[in-house]
Amino acid sequence: MAHYLLAVIEQLERDGVRLRAAYASTNQSPLGACAITGTGFGIDRGRTAALLGFDGPTGNTYGSIATVDYLLESVSAAAVMLAGVGRVVQDLLLWCTAEFGYLRLADGFVQCSSIMPQKRNPVALEHARAIGSKAVGQASAILLAVHNTPFGDIVDTEDDLQPLVASMFKDATRAVRLVAATLADASFDREHMASRAEQGWITVTELADTLTREHGIPFKASHAVAAKFIEGCVRNPGAPRGEVLRGATSAVLGREVAMTDADLERTLSARNFVDVRRTHGGPSPAVTGPAIEESRARLAADRTSHASAIGRLREAEEDLRQAVAAIGN
């Protein structure tokens, strides 16, 4: 579970990078560009940019009015994030079903069925999916509205478009916050998930790996042995597994390879399968533990960066208030 969630977290961390980059592109003040050509008056665009909390003024005055790439960058970053979150929500909803039973949402995030009082419908996640899909649709509409418009000062990219951008970000924020709130009090049935992980021979590739690592058998042949081993176990479920393996290796390799029943049980256990996969980014707790700590550090850095950006905007607002008051005096 840690391995799965860390994959989601890494994706969200990249979303954070994309959104911060989009913010940097957007946080430039066009004030003073006027109607494309700037002005003959001796204004100080740097001063107004600072007072309004921007990082600085935009460059070319024509581009300040005609371009909307900064807007599309922000919208695209949000759409990529929503697509990723939506895929995770789809998994979570599946895991809430009775057939899976992996995930249980807190009472405040479920709704009783209108006809089946025992049901716990995961409506919070369903609403998040719907709201997120709406935001992705709005993002697509924004790109479509812009793509064939003239490169100039036109209302297509202003009055009619900007409310849609605001609505898209509002819905995107709602969707993400709802998923976050839902997961905060959710619980995974770890015992049930562990029992399912032992079913269906899903760890048998570790038998092939072990035959290659410990007995020097080429992996292609080990893979064939593993397949023959499963076939033998299914055909004779009561037979000792060590005996079945000897038969499988004899059939594939022309010689017997011996492993005790206890060794086979350990090799095929889900716990062993996870534990031995210790390569960088793997699922072993020896790997996921440090990865979790690293992600926590990145989260702390993201929170600091966000608080700093908010602080700069508030400082600029106070500077503007004082500047206006000074004019009045």
C-alpha positions in Angstrom: 0.0 0.0 0.0 2.9 2.3 0.8 4.4 1.6 -2.6 1.1 2.5 -4.4 0.5 5.7 -2.3 4.1 6.8 -2.8 3.6 6.6 -6.6 0.6 8.9 -6.2 2.6 11.2 -4.0 5.4 11.5 -6.5 2.9 12.4 -9.2 1.4 15.1 -6.9 4.9 16.4 -6.2 5.5 16.8 -9.9 2.1 18.5 -10.1 3.4 20.9 -7.5 6.5 21.7 -9.6 4.3 22.3 -12.7 1.9 24.6 -10.8 4.7 26.6 -9.2 6.3 27.1 -12.7 2.9 28.2 -14.0 2.6 30.6 -11.1 6.0 32.1 -11.9 5.0 32.6 -15.5 1.7 34.2 -14.5 2.9 36.4 -11.7 4.2 39.2 -13.9 2.3 42.5 -14.1 0.9 43.7 -17.5 -0.1 47.0 -16.0 1.3 49.8 -18.1 1.3 47.8 -21.3 -1.9 49.7 -22.1 -3.5 48.9 -25.4 -0.5 46.9 -26.8 1.9 49.8 -27.5 2.6 51.1 -23.9 2.4 54.8 -23.2 4.4 58.0 -23.7 3.8 59.0 -20.0 6.8 58.4 -17.7 5.2 55.6 -15.6 7.1 53.2 -13.4 5.9 49.7 -14.3 8.3 48.1 -11.8 6.8 50.2 -9.0 3.2 49.2 -9.8 4.1 45.6 -10.2 5.7 45.6 -6.7 2.7 47.3 -5.1 0.4 44.8 -6.6 2.4 41.8 -5.4 3.8 40.7 -8.7 7.4 39.4 -9.1 7.9 42.1 -11.8 6.5 43.6 -14.9 5.9 41.7 -18.1 8.2 42.3 -21.0 7.0 43.2 -24.5 3.9 45.4 -24.3 2.3 43.8 -27.4 2.9 40.3 -25.9 1.5 41.5 -22.5 -1.9 41.9 -24.2 -1.8 39.4 -27.1 -0.3 36.3 -25.4 -2.3 33.9 -23.2 0.4 31.2 -23.0 0.8 31.9 -19.2 -2.9 31.3 -18.8 -2.8 28.1 -20.8 0.2 26.9 -18.8 -1.7 27.3 -15.6 -4.8 25.6 -17.0 -2.7 22.8 -18.5 -0.9 22.1 -15.2 -4.2 22.0 -13.4 -5.6 19.6 -16.0 -2.6 17.2 -15.8 -3.1 17.2 -12.0 -6.8 16.5 -12.3 -6.2 13.6 -14.7 -3.8 12.0 -12.3 -6.1 12.5 -9.3 -9.1 11.2 -11.3 -7.3 7.9 -12.0 -6.5 7.4 -8.3 -10.1 8.2 -7.4 -11.2 5.5 -9.8 -9.1 3.0 -7.9 -10.4 4.2 -4.6 -14.0 3.8 -5.7 -13.4 0.3 -6.9 -11.7 -0.6 -3.5 -14.8 0.7 -1.7 -17.0 -1.9 -3.4 -18.2 -5.0 -1.5 -16.3 -7.1 -4.1 -13.0 -5.6 -3.1 -13.6 -4.3 0.4 -10.1 -2.7 0.7 -11.2 0.8 1.7 -13.7 2.1 4.1 -14.7 5.8 4.2 -15.7 7.6 7.4 -19.4 8.0 8.0 -19.4 11.6 7.0 -18.3 10.8 3.5 -20.8 8.0 2.6 -24.5 8.0 1.9 -27.1 5.4 2.6 -28.7 3.8 -0.4 -32.4 4.9 -1.0 -33.5 1.3 -1.2 -30.7 -0.8 0.5 -30.1 0.5 4.1 -27.0 -1.6 4.5 -25.1 0.1 1.7 -22.4 2.7 2.2 -22.2 4.6 -1.1 -18.9 6.5 -1.3 -20.5 9.7 -2.6 -17.7 12.0 -1.5 -15.4 10.4 -4.0 -18.1 10.2 -6.6 -18.7 14.0 -6.2 -14.9 14.6 -6.4 -14.8 12.6 -9.7 -17.7 14.5 -11.2 -16.3 17.9 -10.1 -12.9 17.0 -11.4 -14.3 15.9 -14.7 -16.2 19.2 -15.0 -12.9 21.1 -14.4 -11.1 19.0 -17.0 -13.9 19.8 -19.5 -13.6 23.5 -18.7 -9.8 23.3 -19.3 -10.4 21.7 -22.7 -12.9 24.5 -23.5 -10.3 27.2 -22.6 -7.7 25.7 -24.9 -10.3 25.3 -27.7 -11.5 28.9 -27.3 -8.0 30.2 -27.7 -6.3 28.1 -30.3 -7.6 29.8 -33.4 -8.0 33.4 -32.3 -5.9 36.4 -33.7 -2.7 37.3 -31.9 -3.9 40.6 -30.6 -6.2 42.5 -28.3 -9.5 40.6 -28.6 -12.3 39.9 -26.3 -12.1 36.1 -27.1 -9.3 35.8 -24.6 -10.7 38.3 -22.1 -14.3 38.9 -21.0 -15.7 35.6 -22.2 -12.7 33.4 -21.3 -11.5 34.6 -17.9 -14.7 33.6 -16.0 -14.3 30.1 -17.4 -10.7 30.1 -16.1 -11.8 31.1 -12.7 -14.5 28.5 -12.7 -12.1 25.8 -13.7 -9.7 26.6 -10.9 -12.6 26.8 -8.4 -13.8 23.3 -9.4 -10.3 21.9 -9.5 -9.6 23.1 -6.0 -13.0 21.7 -4.8 -12.2 18.3 -6.3 -8.7 18.0 -4.8 -9.8 19.2 -1.4 -12.7 16.8 -1.3 -10.4 13.8 -2.1 -8.0 15.0 0.6 -10.7 15.3 3.2 -12.2 11.9 2.3 -8.8 10.2 2.7 -7.9 11.9 5.9 -10.4 9.6 7.9 -10.5 6.6 5.6 -9.0 3.2 6.5 -7.6 0.3 4.6 -8.4 -3.2 5.5 -4.8 -4.4 5.6 -5.6 -8.0 6.7 -8.0 -8.4 3.9 -5.6 -7.0 1.4 -2.8 -9.2 2.7 -4.9 -12.3 2.3 -5.8 -11.4 -1.2 -2.1 -10.9 -2.0 -1.5 -14.6 -1.2 -4.1 -15.7 -3.8 -3.9 -16.4 -7.5 -0.2 -17.2 -7.6 0.6 -13.5 -8.0 4.0 -14.0 -6.3 5.2 -16.9 -8.4 7.6 -14.7 -10.4 9.7 -14.8 -7.2 10.1 -18.5 -7.6 11.5 -18.0 -11.1 13.8 -15.2 -9.7 15.0 -17.4 -6.9 15.8 -20.3 -9.2 17.8 -17.9 -11.3 19.6 -16.2 -8.4 20.3 -19.2 -6.2 20.5 -22.1 -8.7 22.0 -20.4 -11.7 19.1 -21.3 -14.0 18.5 -18.9 -17.0 15.4 -16.9 -16.4 13.6 -18.0 -19.5 13.9 -21.6 -18.2 13.0 -20.5 -14.6 9.9 -18.9 -16.0 8.9 -22.1 -17.7 9.6 -24.0 -14.5 7.3 -21.7 -12.6 4.5 -22.1 -15.1 4.9 -25.9 -14.9 5.0 -25.7 -11.1 1.6 -23.9 -11.0 0.2 -26.4 -13.4 1.3 -29.2 -11.2 -0.1 -27.6 -8.0 -3.5 -26.9 -9.6 -3.7 -30.5 -10.9 -2.6 -32.0 -7.6 -3.5 -29.5 -4.9 -2.7 -32.0 -2.1 0.8 -32.9 -3.3 3.8 -31.6 -1.4 5.1 -28.5 -3.2 8.7 -29.6 -3.0 7.7 -32.7 -4.9 5.8 -30.7 -7.5 8.9 -28.4 -8.1 11.1 -31.4 -8.6 8.8 -32.7 -11.2 8.6 -29.3 -12.9 12.3 -28.8 -13.0 12.8 -32.4 -14.3 10.3 -31.7 -17.1 11.8 -28.4 -18.2 15.5 -28.8 -17.4 16.0 -32.5 -17.6 17.2 -32.5 -14.0 15.7 -32.1 -10.6 16.1 -28.9 -8.5 15.2 -29.4 -4.9 13.6 -26.9 -2.5 11.9 -27.8 0.8 8.2 -27.1 1.3 9.1 -24.5 3.9 11.5 -22.7 1.5 8.9 -22.7 -1.2 6.2 -21.3 1.2 8.6 -18.5 2.3 9.6 -17.8 -1.3 6.0 -17.6 -2.5 4.8 -15.5 0.4 3.6 -12.0 -0.3 5.7 -10.6 2.5 8.9 -12.1 1.0 8.0 -10.9 -2.4 7.8 -7.3 -1.1 10.7 -7.5 1.2 13.3 -8.6 -1.4 12.4 -5.9 -3.8 14.8 -3.3 -2.4 16.0 -1.5 -5.5 15.5 2.2 -5.7 11.8 3.0 -5.8 10.8 -0.5 -4.9 8.0 -1.7 -2.5 10.2 -3.1 0.3 9.6 -1.3 3.6 13.4 -0.8 3.7 12.9 1.5 0.6 9.4 2.9 1.2 10.3 4.0 4.8 13.0 6.5 3.7 10.9 7.5 0.7 8.0 8.5 3.0 10.4 10.6 5.0 11.7 12.3 1.9 8.2 13.1 0.7 7.3 14.5 4.1 10.3 16.8 3.8 9.2 17.9 0.3 5.7 18.5 1.7 7.2 20.7 4.4 9.2 22.6 1.8 6.0 23.0 -0.4 4.1 24.4 2.6 6.9 26.9 3.3 7.0 28.0 -0.3 3.2 28.4 -0.4 3.2 30.4 2.9 6.1 32.6 1.5 4.1 33.4 -1.6 1.0 34.3 0.4 3.2 36.4 2.7 4.6 38.4 -0.2 1.2 39.2 -1.5 0.0 40.4 1.9 3.2 42.5 2.3 2.5 44.0 -1.1 -1.1 44.8 -0.1 0.1 46.6 3.0 2.7 48.5 1.0 0.0 49.6 -1.4 -2.2 50.7 1.5 0.6 52.8 3.0 1.5 54.3 -0.4 -2.1 55.3 -1.0 -2.3 56.8 2.5 0.9 58.8 1.9 -0.6 60.3 -1.2 -3.7 61.4 0.8 -1.4 63.1 3.4 
